[in-house]
Amino acid sequence: MKKNHALINARKKKGYTQVQLAELLQCKKTTVSNWENGYARPTLNVAYQVATLLDSDINILFFSNEDKDVAKKADEKSNS
């Protein structure tokens, strides 16, 4: 899995530690760590909360170009 540098950078830019962000989201620090290390992704509702707290775009934080390419190919296949 690839590290989520967008999430890491956005969190640090706002001055939050993983622990502080986890407390704001009412989750565990390990959960935030897993998102940042690419081991897991938050639910859509939580991803929206993260993006709001970090003043960032949900797509930038959680959807890589690789994900977008896969979704686009799947959409093209279903429209054929």
Secondary structure, DSSP 8 states (H G I E B T S, - for coil): ----HHHHHHHHHTT--HHHHHHHHTS-HHHHHHHHTTS----HHHHHHHHHHTT--HHHHH--HHHHHHHHHHHHHHH-
